[in-house]
Amino acid sequence: MRALDEDLRDAARSDAKVLITGESGVGKELAARTIHAFSARSSGPLVALNSAGVPDTLLESELFGHVRGSFTGAYRDRPGLFELARGGTVLLDEVGEMSLRMQSLLLRFLETGEIQPVGSDRARTRVDVRIIAMTNRRLVDQMAAKAFREDLYYRLNVIHIIVPPLRERREDVPALVEQFLRLSVQRYGVEPPEISAETMACLVEYRWPGNVRELKNVIERCVVRSRNRVIVPADLPPEILGAPVVATTPGSTPPEAIAETTFNRLIASKESFWSAVYAPFMARDLTRADLRRIVTLGLERTKGNYRLLLQLFNMNESDYKRFLNFLRKYQCQLPFQSFRVIRNDKAAPGSEEQGDEDGYVVGGSS
């Protein structure tokens, strides 16, 4: 971590583009903000955008702005984030989630610095901004799969900073626990509890697939639920108790680890989808790929039935439309046909079968 601090300060002394990689929840945005704070641009604006949290149809407008009448609802000219950050820094989170079309638009901006708003027939202006890109994806693998442009990768990868996962720096856990304890106590105005030695041992040994963000949430939960002055192991979530130490090597964590851990929280701990998945997704701790994986795991259990998915994910029946609208908005509503089970076993020969949105089969005479 001392070496990482030196790398951040070195990056701050230049104006070069920076690519920050690391697993979800390790603190990539904190690293990016540190670079901006120590840079010559610190007096300028700092603008952050989660590329995975904005539908592709709106991402171009968010970055480059739009002119009046360019699409429905565009009642006036609107500057984009690049123009708003003039003289400052733009943090592009989850850049690996961008579509190939958006990657080409970003590449052109990096090469020319020119902004062409949506609906405009020509570039309007040039802006001076620094780009810091962040992702929890292995862009080398995405380039091999033709999902990420090689020329964009080398444009962004001038200075490459890797933020290590928490399991590779377990000696930091006690200090982080103390810091999060202080923050939670200040936030909720409660008496500061103590952490027992056994509890601290459990926290140090746990693998922390959600990294620092998961640790922060666990400590906050313990403070809120604590009824004694001392937090004991029984106050910890079930997945932490008795968790074995898993030997890992850098880059060996499968990309599904975060999604599967979150899915297990839904099933084993009976947490609601809105608190375990929706809130972290909107806070940029879960990516769109994580959300799709969680939905996939759920549909495998419900055989493609979205209404049963409500029960599995501990939601109310009245949440059905809200749930589907959320999935549609972020392109995460998966076709149920590949998960479904034919329920009409006595369908007449030659009948056509169609699936409704709940994943059931409805027959119709041909």
N, C-alpha and C positions, 0 to 999 in steps of 0.2 A: 504493500500500500504506500510505503514511502517512495518507492520507485514510480508508482502511478502518480503520486503528487508531483514528482519532478517532471514527469512527462506532460502533465497538464500545464505546469508553469512554462515549460519549453514551448508548448503549443500556443500559449497566450502571448508569447513574445513575438510571434510571427502573425501574418495575416492569411496563412495558408488554409485550405479546406481541411476539415478534420472528419474522419470516420471513426465513430465510437461503437464498438461491438461488445456484446456480453449478453448473458441470459436475462430474461425478464425479471425486473425487481432488484437488480444489482446496484442501481444508482447511476445509470447512464446519463439521465438528464441532469442530475446533480453535478456530474463531471463536466458536462457541457456548459452549465451555468458558471462553474468555477473558471473555465477558460475565458468566458466572456467577462467575468468580474475582474480578472487580472490582465485583460487585454487593453490595447489603446482605444478600443471601441466601448469601453465600459460606460461611458457617459451617453452612448447612443442607445436606441431601443433594442430590446431583446424580445423576439417574437417566436413562439413555439407552436408547432402544428403536428398533430398525430395523423400521419397519412392513412393509417388503418381505420381511424375513427370518422373519416369523411368519405361518403360515397364518391366513386370515381367521377360521376357526372358533375359533382360540385367542387372537386379538388382543384380543377384548373381555375375556376373562378376565385377560389380561396387564395390561391398563390398569385395569380396574375391580374385579378380584378375583372370587371366586365363593364361594358358600356350600356347605356339605356336602351331598352328594347331588344337586347341580344337574346333573351329568353323570357318565358312567362314569369312575371314577378320582378323583372329587372326594370324598376320604375325610375332609376337614376344611375348615373355613373358611380362605380364603387371601386376604390383602389384595392389592390391585392396586398398580401402580407409582405411580398418582396418590396413593394413601394413604401409600405408603412414602416418597414425596418431600415429605410435608407440611412446609411452611415452606422448601422448597428449589426446585429447578428440574427440569423434565422436558424432555429433548431428544427430540423426535419426528423421527427421520430418515426420509427417503423418504415424507413425508406424502402426496405425490402418488400413491402406490401403494395407498392405502386404498380399499376398496370404498365405494360410495355409502352403504351401511347404516352402516359404521363412521364415515363422515364425519358422518352425522346424529347418532350417539351422541356423537362428539367435540364437535360444535356445541352440543349440549344441555349438556354438562359445562362448556364455556366460558361459557355464558350463566348457569348456576346455581351452578356449583362443587359440585354434589351428585354423590355416587357411589352408583350402584345396582349392587351385585354381580350377577353372573350367577346366576340362580336365586332372587333375592330379589324380593318383590312390591312393594317400595317403596325409595326412597332412604334410605340409612342415615345418612349424615353429609355434611358439607360440609368441603372441604379447601382450604387456601390454598397453591397452587403456581403457579409461573410457567412458561408454556409457550414454548419456543423450537422452532419447526418448521423443518425443512430439507428441501430437495428439489433434484434436478437436472433436474426437469421444468419446462416452461413452463406454469404453471398457467392463464395466460390462454388458451392454446390448448386446454387440457383443459376449461376452462369452456365454450368455444365448442363443443366436442365432447360436452358434457353428461356428461363423465367426472369433473368436480370441481364441488362445490357453490359457487355464487357467494357465498352468505351466509357460508360457512365461510372462504372466501378473504379476505373483508373483515374477518372476526373475527381472523384470524391476521396479516394484513398491516397491523399498526399501525406497526411499524418494519420497513422492508424493507432488508436488507443484501445486496448482490451481491458475491460473492467472484470476482474475475476469474481467467480461466484462465491457466496458466503461459505460454502463447505470447504473451500480451499484456503480460507483464512479464519479458521475457527477461533483463533486467539482474539479476534475482534469482537466475538459475541458478547462477552461480559461488558465491555465498554459500550457497545450498542444498546444492550439491555438497560444499563444505567441511564443512558441518554433518553431512551424511549419512555422509561419510567418517569423521568422528570417532566417530559413533554405531556404525557397523559395525565399526570397529577395536576399540572397547571391548567390543562384543558377542562378537566372535570371538577376541579376544586375539592378533591378528596384528600384524606390523610395519606401520606406517602407510605405504601407497603414495602416490606422487605422481601428479598428473594432468598429462599433457603438454599443451602449448599446443594441439596439433592436436586432441587428445581434447576439451578444453574447448570449442574452436570447434565441433566436431560436436554437443556437448551443447547449446550455445546456439542453434544453427541448427535443431535438431530441433523438430518441431511439438508434441510431447508431448500426444497425444490423451488419455493417462491422467493428465496433469497431475502434481502434486507426488508423488502416490503412485507413479506410474510411474517418476519420476526416482529416488525413494528405492530402489525395487526394483532398478533398473539399477545404482546405485552399490553396493548390497549384493552383487549378483551379481558385479560386478567385483572387489570385495574378496575374496570367497570363492574366485574362480577365479584371482586374480592369482598369477603365479609370478615376477614381477619387481617391482622397486621402483617402476617407473613404469608407469602404465596408459596404453596406447597405443590408437589408434582400432581396431586389430584385436581388442581385448578387448571392444568394445562389441557389443551385439546387432545382427544384420544390418539390422533396420529403421531403425536410427539412422544407419548409415554412408551418406553421400551423400544423406541426406534433404533435399529441397529445402525452402526456407522458403515456406510458403503464406500468402498475404495473406488475412486474415480480418477480419471485423467482428464486434462483439459480438452474440451471439445467432445467428450464421450457421452454427454447427456443427450438422450433422444429428444427431438423437438416436441414429442407428445407428452413429456414428463409433467409439465405445468398443467396441461389440460386434464390428464388422467388424475392428478392429485386433486384438482378442483372437482372433477366428477365424483371422486370418492368422498369428498366432503358432502356433496349433495346426497349421496346414497347412505353413507355410514353415519354422518353427523346430522342428517336431516335438515341441512341448511337450505334456505330458500334460494331459488335461482336468482332472485333480484339482489340478494346480498352477496352471494358467493360468486356469481358470474357477471350479472349486469353491472354492478357497481365497479368491480375491478376493470371490466372492459371499458367503461366510460372514463375511468381514471387512467387508462392506457397501460394497465398492468397485465391485461390479457390482450392478445392480438386477434385479428379476425380468423386466422388459422386455428388458434386455440378454441375460439367459439365454435367453429365448424366441427372440430374434433369432439367437443363436449356434446354437441347435438348428435353427431354420428353415434357416439357411445350410447346415448339415450335411445335413439331410434332402433339400434340393434336390440335393445331390451324390450321395446314396445312393439317390435315388428312393424315399424313405420307409422305407428299411430300417434299423431300429435296431441290428441286429447289425453291419452294415457301418459304422455310425456309431462303434462301438467302435474299429474299426481306424483310421478317419479321425481320431478324437480321441485316438489313441495310448494306448488302454487295453487291458488284458488281457481275454481272453474271460471270465474268472471275475468281472469287474466288471459283468457284464450286469445282474444283479438289483439290485445296489447303485445302478447308474446310473439304472435305471428308477424305483426307489423314491425316489431323490433328486428326479427330475423330477416324480413324482406328488406328493410332499410339498409342493412349492412351485408346484403347478398349472402346470407347464411341459412336461408331456408332450403334445406336439401330435398330433392325428389324422394318421396316416400316409396316409390315403386320398387326400388332395389332392396328395401327392407321388409316389404309387406309379405303377409301370408295369405294365400287364397282362402277365404272363409266360406265361399259358396261352393262346397264340394259337389253339389248336385246340379251344377249349371247345365243347362241343356246343350247338347252338341250344336256347335255353330253359333253359340251365343257370344256376344261381345261383352267383355268385362272392363269396367273402368274403375279407377280408384278415386274416392272422394278425398277431400283434404284431410280427413281424420285418419286416412290410411286403410279404411275398409274397402271391400270390393262390392260394387253394385252392378248387378247384371242387367243387360238389356237385350231383348230378342232381336236377332238380325233380320 
